[in-house]
Amino acid sequence: MVQLKHFGELTADTSIVIVSNKKTKLDTSVSKDVISYHTKFHKGEEKFDFLKTTNGFVFFVKEDQKNEELRVAGSKVFSYLSKENTSVSFLGETAAILIVGEGLLLSSYQFIKYFKDEKKKTNGLNELLFPTEISQKKLDELAAMAKAVFWARDRVNEPVSHLNATQLSEHIVALGEEVGFNVQVLQKSQIEALKMGGILAVNQGSIDPPTFTIVEYKPEKSINKKPIVLVGKGVVYDTGGLSLKPTPGSMDVMKCDMAGAACMIGAVYLAAIQKLKVHVVVLIPATDNRPGMNAYAPGDVVTMYDGTTVEVLNTDAEGRMILADALAYSNKYKPELVIDAATLTGAAVKAIGTNASIIMGNADDKYFELLEKAGSETHERVVRFPFWDDYGKEVKSKIADLKNLGGPNAGMITAGKFLEHFVKSPYIHMDIAGPAWLDAKEDYKGQGGTGAGVRLLYNFLKKIK
């Protein structure tokens, strides 16, 4: 993990990032050539530039940019660093430095554990050195944010051969031991005793058992009298079941189908590290979805945890089946708010691409406004979709209470209406199918699992009053 520190004097072997405006004065810690270039840079139109020196680079970033442009500038800095361990020192405007540092730090992530060649197991960055004007508290929060996002990315990038439902729960237990939140893992026999028919149905095609993981982070003097419940879809691999996904391409990256679980655990992990005074419960139903064994089939009728009967029309609509049981279980906490996150529908990706998550629900507008603000600040943006009762008619079954598939249109909304049925508290559904996984590298978000939602939800929790 990259170290974040304060520096006293610049050393000759560090690269330098100068985040500045026209009025910024550079002292004698940098050379006259750098000061001269800095003046020239601010007279030009470019917002990013660099000098190659004998010891490394000096990067120039104009401070008067949007925060997201500053993050992307940080990712550009990282792209120039060598593959050897490198130190980077920051100079200039402190508020903007933190944003550039965020982009640089997030860009340093690599999923490299399976390379045989040890030379490939370096990301070119050793430490980030910040001016003393930036508080240690801010540096600690930045480091914790990266740690939580990287944890989520690691889980999403991990192949199912190394991350089944049981192994996912073990990773969560380890986090609880590290930061002190309570973790309870329900095994298959306990899930059966609870009659969580949705989880058990999806798991019927697998040789690996399901798990249902319950996390509770309850600090002393928490500001909310009722908990916020976060529910994350934990399908560790999705073949589509008997409604097998078509190939090529559609199944290749389905190890990412537990990104909702990674998102929610990453967010509460970060909240616990930072000791937020918010009572949070996280529920993670987990299994893979396969066509083997006694796999559930289209036409089956499944009785869910709350007694609702569901007609299965497509076994690839499995995420809502396991989420429904978890959402119904959330009712026991009588929460202030329930939010779920899931890579739930291709319809969400078709609607708005990979640039944002779709949100919808019946919660008070104030929660949506907080979520939208949190998304804007982190650039993990959300787009609110309608949630009219009309869409609920699409998931009514002729032979059971509900069916697990709506009509041909607005699939992301009909899925949300299906899930709403199981929640008695104010509810927000997040479909993160677009931003949770990127097939090609994209600035600081990288390639593969992005950890989408961790920064968004942590920022949201910070705003709860």
C-alpha positions in Angstrom: 0.0 0.0 0.0 1.3 3.5 -0.9 2.4 5.5 2.2 1.0 9.0 2.7 3.3 11.3 4.7 4.2 14.9 5.3 7.6 16.1 4.0 10.0 18.7 5.4 12.3 19.4 2.5 12.2 18.1 -1.0 14.7 15.4 -1.9 16.4 15.0 -5.2 14.9 11.6 -5.9 11.2 12.5 -5.8 9.0 13.5 -8.6 7.1 16.7 -7.9 3.5 17.7 -8.6 2.8 21.4 -8.4 -0.9 22.2 -8.1 -1.1 25.9 -8.4 -2.7 29.1 -9.7 -1.0 32.2 -11.2 -0.5 33.7 -7.8 1.2 30.7 -6.2 4.8 31.4 -5.2 7.3 28.7 -5.3 10.2 28.9 -2.9 13.8 27.9 -3.2 12.9 24.2 -2.7 12.6 23.9 -6.5 15.0 25.0 -9.1 15.0 28.3 -11.1 14.2 26.3 -14.2 11.0 24.9 -12.6 10.0 28.4 -11.3 10.5 29.7 -14.8 8.5 26.9 -16.4 5.7 27.3 -13.8 5.3 31.0 -14.9 5.2 30.0 -18.5 2.7 27.2 -17.8 0.2 29.6 -16.2 0.4 31.9 -19.2 -0.7 29.1 -21.5 -4.0 27.3 -22.2 -3.0 23.8 -21.1 -4.2 22.6 -17.7 -1.6 19.8 -17.3 2.1 19.7 -18.3 5.4 18.3 -17.1 9.2 18.6 -17.2 11.4 15.6 -17.4 14.4 16.0 -15.1 17.5 13.9 -14.4 15.8 12.7 -11.2 12.2 12.2 -12.3 9.4 14.5 -13.4 7.9 17.8 -12.3 4.2 17.9 -13.1 2.1 21.1 -13.4 -1.6 21.1 -12.7 -3.8 24.2 -12.8 -5.8 24.4 -9.6 -8.9 26.1 -11.1 -10.5 23.0 -12.5 -13.4 20.8 -11.6 -12.6 18.2 -8.9 -13.0 15.4 -11.4 -10.5 17.1 -13.8 -8.1 17.2 -10.9 -8.6 13.5 -10.1 -7.9 12.7 -13.8 -4.8 14.9 -13.7 -3.7 12.7 -10.8 -4.1 9.6 -13.0 -2.1 11.3 -15.7 0.7 11.8 -13.3 0.7 8.2 -12.4 0.9 7.1 -16.0 4.3 8.8 -16.3 5.9 7.2 -13.3 8.5 4.5 -13.7 7.9 0.9 -12.8 10.3 1.2 -9.9 9.3 2.4 -6.5 8.7 6.2 -6.7 8.1 9.0 -4.3 5.9 11.9 -5.3 5.9 15.3 -3.5 3.1 17.8 -3.8 3.4 21.6 -3.7 0.8 24.3 -4.1 -2.8 24.9 -3.3 -3.7 22.4 -0.5 -7.4 21.8 -1.2 -6.7 20.9 -4.8 -3.7 18.9 -3.9 -5.9 16.4 -2.0 -8.1 15.9 -5.0 -5.1 15.3 -7.4 -3.6 13.0 -4.7 -6.9 11.0 -4.6 -6.7 10.5 -8.4 -3.1 9.5 -8.2 -3.6 7.2 -5.3 -6.6 5.4 -6.8 -4.6 5.0 -10.1 -1.9 3.0 -8.2 -4.2 0.0 -7.8 -3.2 -3.2 -9.7 -4.6 -6.7 -9.4 -1.2 -8.5 -9.7 -1.3 -11.3 -7.2 -1.3 -14.1 -9.9 1.8 -13.0 -11.8 4.6 -15.5 -11.6 7.2 -12.8 -12.5 8.0 -10.8 -9.4 9.0 -7.8 -11.5 5.4 -7.3 -12.5 4.4 -7.0 -8.9 5.2 -3.3 -8.6 3.0 -0.4 -9.4 5.6 2.4 -9.7 4.5 4.2 -6.5 6.0 4.0 -3.1 4.9 7.1 -1.2 3.0 10.4 -1.5 4.5 13.3 0.4 2.2 16.2 1.3 2.9 19.7 2.7 2.4 20.1 6.4 -0.6 22.5 5.8 -2.7 19.4 5.0 -3.7 17.8 8.3 -2.8 14.3 9.3 -6.6 13.6 9.7 -7.1 14.4 6.0 -4.2 12.2 5.0 -5.5 9.3 7.1 -9.0 9.6 5.5 -7.5 9.6 2.0 -5.4 6.5 2.8 -8.4 4.8 4.4 -10.6 5.6 1.4 -8.0 4.0 -1.0 -7.7 0.9 1.3 -11.5 0.4 1.3 -11.8 0.9 -2.5 -8.9 -1.4 -3.2 -10.5 -4.1 -0.9 -13.7 -3.9 -3.0 -11.8 -4.0 -6.3 -9.8 -7.0 -5.1 -13.0 -8.9 -4.2 -14.6 -8.0 -7.6 -11.5 -9.0 -9.6 -11.0 -12.3 -7.7 -12.1 -15.3 -9.8 -14.7 -17.6 -8.4 -12.1 -20.3 -8.2 -10.7 -18.3 -5.3 -13.9 -16.5 -4.0 -17.0 -18.6 -3.4 -19.7 -17.5 -1.0 -17.9 -19.0 2.0 -14.6 -17.3 1.1 -16.3 -14.0 0.7 -17.8 -14.3 4.2 -14.3 -15.1 5.5 -12.9 -11.9 4.0 -15.7 -9.9 5.7 -15.0 -11.6 9.1 -11.4 -10.5 8.7 -12.4 -6.9 8.2 -14.6 -7.1 11.3 -11.7 -8.4 13.4 -9.5 -5.5 12.0 -11.8 -2.6 12.7 -14.2 -3.9 15.3 -17.6 -4.3 13.8 -19.7 -7.3 14.5 -20.0 -10.1 11.9 -22.3 -13.0 11.9 -22.2 -15.6 9.1 -25.2 -17.8 8.6 -24.5 -21.1 7.0 -26.7 -23.1 4.7 -28.5 -25.0 7.6 -29.3 -21.7 9.2 -30.5 -20.2 5.9 -32.7 -23.3 5.5 -34.1 -22.8 9.1 -35.0 -19.2 8.2 -36.7 -20.5 5.0 -34.9 -18.0 2.8 -36.3 -19.6 -0.4 -34.8 -17.1 -2.8 -31.2 -17.7 -1.7 -31.7 -21.5 -1.5 -33.3 -21.7 -5.0 -30.5 -19.9 -6.7 -28.0 -22.0 -4.8 -29.6 -25.3 -5.9 -27.4 -25.6 -9.0 -24.1 -25.2 -7.1 -21.9 -27.6 -5.1 -20.8 -24.7 -2.9 -23.1 -23.7 -0.1 -24.6 -20.2 0.2 -23.9 -17.8 3.1 -25.8 -14.9 4.6 -23.5 -12.4 6.3 -24.8 -9.9 8.8 -22.5 -6.9 9.7 -23.4 -4.4 12.4 -21.3 -1.3 13.0 -22.8 0.5 16.0 -20.6 3.2 17.5 -21.3 4.7 20.9 -23.5 7.8 20.7 -24.5 7.1 17.1 -26.5 10.0 15.6 -29.3 7.8 14.2 -31.8 6.2 16.5 -32.7 3.6 13.9 -30.0 1.9 11.8 -29.3 2.5 8.1 -29.4 -1.0 6.5 -27.3 -1.6 3.4 -27.9 -4.7 1.3 -25.4 -6.0 -1.3 -25.9 -8.6 -4.0 -23.3 -11.3 -3.5 -23.6 -13.5 -6.6 -20.0 -14.6 -6.7 -20.4 -15.9 -10.2 -23.4 -15.9 -12.5 -23.8 -18.3 -15.4 -27.4 -17.4 -15.7 -28.4 -20.8 -14.4 -30.6 -22.9 -16.7 -31.4 -19.6 -18.5 -27.8 -19.8 -19.6 -26.2 -16.5 -20.6 -25.3 -16.4 -24.3 -21.6 -16.4 -25.2 -19.1 -14.9 -26.1 -18.6 -12.0 -23.8 -21.7 -12.2 -21.6 -20.3 -14.7 -19.0 -16.6 -13.8 -19.1 -16.7 -11.2 -16.4 -19.5 -12.5 -14.3 -17.1 -12.8 -11.3 -18.1 -9.1 -11.0 -21.7 -10.0 -10.0 -20.9 -9.6 -6.3 -19.8 -5.9 -6.8 -22.9 -4.8 -4.8 -21.7 -6.8 -1.8 -18.1 -5.4 -2.2 -19.5 -1.9 -2.4 -21.6 -2.2 0.8 -18.9 -3.9 2.8 -16.2 -1.4 1.5 -18.4 1.5 2.6 -19.0 0.2 6.1 -15.3 -0.7 6.4 -14.4 2.8 5.6 -17.0 4.2 8.0 -15.6 2.1 10.8 -12.0 3.1 10.1 -13.0 6.7 10.2 -15.2 6.1 13.3 -18.3 7.7 11.8 -21.1 8.1 14.4 -23.7 6.3 12.2 -25.3 3.0 13.1 -25.1 0.7 10.0 -26.2 -2.8 9.4 -25.1 -4.6 6.2 -26.7 -7.7 4.8 -24.9 -9.9 2.2 -26.7 -12.8 0.7 -24.1 -14.8 -1.3 -24.0 -17.8 -3.7 -23.1 -18.6 -7.2 -25.7 -19.3 -9.9 -25.1 -22.4 -11.9 -27.1 -24.8 -14.1 -25.9 -28.0 -12.4 -27.2 -30.3 -9.6 -30.9 -29.7 -9.0 -30.8 -26.1 -10.4 -34.0 -24.1 -10.1 -35.9 -23.8 -13.4 -38.1 -21.5 -15.3 -41.7 -22.3 -14.2 -40.7 -23.0 -10.6 -42.6 -21.3 -7.7 -40.4 -20.3 -4.8 -41.6 -19.3 -1.3 -39.5 -16.5 0.0 -38.4 -15.6 3.6 -41.5 -13.5 4.2 -43.9 -16.1 2.7 -44.3 -14.3 -0.7 -44.5 -16.8 -3.5 -42.5 -16.0 -6.7 -42.9 -17.6 -10.1 -39.5 -18.0 -11.7 -39.6 -17.0 -15.4 -35.8 -16.6 -15.9 -33.1 -18.1 -13.7 -30.8 -15.3 -14.8 -32.9 -12.9 -12.8 -31.3 -14.4 -9.7 -30.0 -11.3 -8.1 -33.4 -10.1 -7.1 -34.2 -13.5 -5.7 -31.4 -13.4 -3.1 -31.8 -9.7 -2.5 -35.5 -10.2 -1.8 -34.8 -12.5 1.2 -32.2 -10.1 2.6 -34.5 -7.1 2.1 -37.3 -8.9 3.9 -34.8 -9.8 6.7 -34.0 -6.1 7.1 -37.5 -5.5 8.4 -36.5 -6.9 11.8 -34.3 -3.9 12.4 -37.1 -1.3 11.7 -34.5 0.8 10.0 -34.5 4.5 9.2 -33.6 3.7 5.6 -32.7 0.6 3.5 -30.4 0.9 0.5 -29.4 -2.0 -1.7 -26.7 -2.1 -4.4 -26.5 -4.6 -7.1 -25.2 -5.3 -10.6 -28.8 -6.1 -11.4 -29.7 -5.4 -15.0 -28.3 -5.0 -18.4 -31.1 -2.5 -18.9 -29.4 -0.1 -16.6 -26.2 -0.2 -18.7 -28.2 0.3 -21.9 -30.0 3.3 -20.3 -27.1 5.3 -19.1 -23.9 3.4 -19.8 -21.0 3.1 -17.4 -20.9 6.7 -16.2 -23.4 6.5 -13.4 -25.6 4.3 -11.2 -29.4 4.3 -11.4 -31.3 5.0 -8.2 -35.0 4.7 -7.5 -37.3 4.1 -4.5 -39.9 5.3 -2.2 -37.7 7.1 0.5 -38.1 10.7 1.3 -36.6 13.1 -1.2 -34.0 14.3 1.3 -32.2 10.9 1.1 -32.1 11.1 -2.7 -30.8 14.6 -2.5 -28.0 13.6 -0.1 -27.1 10.6 -2.3 -27.1 12.8 -5.4 -24.9 15.4 -3.6 -22.5 12.7 -2.4 -22.3 11.3 -5.9 -21.6 14.7 -7.4 -18.8 15.3 -4.9 -17.1 11.9 -5.5 -18.0 11.8 -9.2 -19.8 8.5 -8.5 -22.9 10.0 -10.0 -26.4 8.7 -9.7 -29.4 9.2 -11.9 -32.9 9.0 -10.3 -35.5 7.0 -12.3 -39.2 7.0 -11.8 -40.7 4.5 -9.4 -44.4 4.7 -10.2 -46.8 1.9 -9.2 -47.6 1.3 -12.8 -44.3 -0.5 -13.1 -45.2 -2.9 -10.3 -48.0 -4.3 -12.4 -45.3 -5.8 -14.6 -44.2 -8.3 -11.9 -47.6 -9.6 -11.0 -48.0 -13.3 -11.6 -51.1 -15.2 -12.7 -50.1 -18.3 -10.5 -48.2 -16.7 -7.6 -47.8 -13.4 -5.7 -45.0 -12.2 -8.0 -42.9 -13.2 -11.0 -39.2 -12.5 -11.1 -39.3 -10.9 -14.6 -41.1 -7.9 -15.9 -42.0 -7.0 -19.5 -39.6 -6.1 -22.3 -39.2 -2.5 -21.3 -37.8 -0.6 -18.3 -36.3 -3.7 -16.8 -34.2 -1.8 -14.3 -37.4 -0.3 -12.8 -39.5 -3.4 -12.8 -36.7 -5.1 -11.0 -36.7 -2.3 -8.4 -40.5 -2.7 -8.0 -40.1 -6.4 -7.4 -37.6 -5.7 -4.6 -39.7 -3.0 -3.1 -42.4 -5.5 -2.3 -40.2 -7.1 0.4 -39.2 -3.9 2.3 -41.4 -2.2 4.9 -39.1 0.7 5.6 -38.1 3.7 3.3 -36.2 2.2 0.5 -33.7 3.1 -2.2 -32.5 0.7 -4.9 -29.2 1.2 -6.6 -28.3 -0.5 -9.9 -24.6 -0.3 -10.3 -24.3 -2.6 -13.3 -22.7 0.2 -15.4 -19.9 1.6 -13.3 -19.0 -1.5 -11.3 -16.9 -3.0 -14.0 -14.9 -1.5 -16.9 -13.7 -3.6 -19.8 -11.0 -1.1 -20.7 -8.8 1.1 -18.5 -10.4 4.5 -17.6 -8.2 7.0 -15.8 -8.1 6.4 -12.0 -11.0 4.0 -12.1 -8.7 1.5 -13.8 -9.8 -1.7 -15.6 -12.0 -4.5 -14.2 -13.5 -3.9 -10.8 -13.7 -0.2 -10.0 -15.0 -0.3 -6.4 -17.9 1.8 -7.5 -20.2 2.9 -4.7 -17.7 2.8 -1.8 -16.8 6.5 -1.9 -20.3 7.4 -2.8 -21.9 5.7 0.2 -19.3 6.7 2.6 -19.8 10.3 1.6 -23.5 9.7 2.0 -23.2 8.3 5.5 -21.0 11.3 6.5 -24.0 13.5 5.6 -26.6 11.7 7.7 -27.8 13.9 10.6 
